[in-house]
Amino acid sequence: MAPLSDDVLGLIAVGEYTGGQWLREGALAERLGVSRTPVRDALRELAALGVLDLVPHRGARIREYAFADIEQIYHARARVEPAVVADAVPRLREDHLERLRQLSDRMHAMAHDSSRRPELSRLNNEFHRVFLDAADNRALASSALHLVTPLLVAHVFAAYSEEALARSLMHHDELILAAQSGDARWAEAIMTSHILSGLHGHRAAHAAAGESGPSAADPGGSLGR
């Protein structure tokens, strides 16, 4: 992802812009200190990742994701991202591992401050991106990126309960241990558990908010089929 695209995505991740809001090229260019042309390119890249919808003669609008959309994304992630992690682990260098440790430390430090959840969500995305960037199979990594990014836009991670957040950060620590040991299968198994745990954290958050999740007849969703 281009640096400017990352900058715009970061503004969305921390809640500067929200779902359904229009992004104006001129205003973004002024805020980011660049011309409108690179902003236009960044918006196109983010649209390709499912972050925005480009509407002719209107501009770019941040996509809104329904509960069912997020469920489907989690199901797909559980099949794709663990394979990316397994591919990446043998290729991780010490600078990758140090970056993972730094991100984990920062996330633990702000875990109990609810006002910093948007920032925590952005750091979580960066943590996952370390594995995606290190993977040799670029087609697989690209597919995973298309699945991870919408969850950042939907602020799914920021809605986790304290218990779900603690479990997620514990998985990050275990992923670092597996990566340090060079054990791709261990890391793959942890990532699978991590994503499925995130799915249930998402369901719990929406249930607490009074929104509907999977039906009682299918409590596990389609992943178990």
Secondary structure, 3 states (H helix, E strand, C coil): CCHHHHHHHHHHHCCCCCCCCEECHHHHHHHHCCCHHHHHHHHHHHHHCCCEEEECCCEEEECCCCHHHHHHHHHHHHHHHHHHHHHHHHHCCHHHHHHHHHHHHHHHHHCCCHHHHHHHHHHHHHHHHHHHHHCCCHHHHHHHHHHHHHHHHCCCHHHCCHHHHHHHHHHHHHHHHHHHHCCHHHHHHHHHHHHHHHHHHHHHHHHHCCCCCCCCCCCCCHHHC
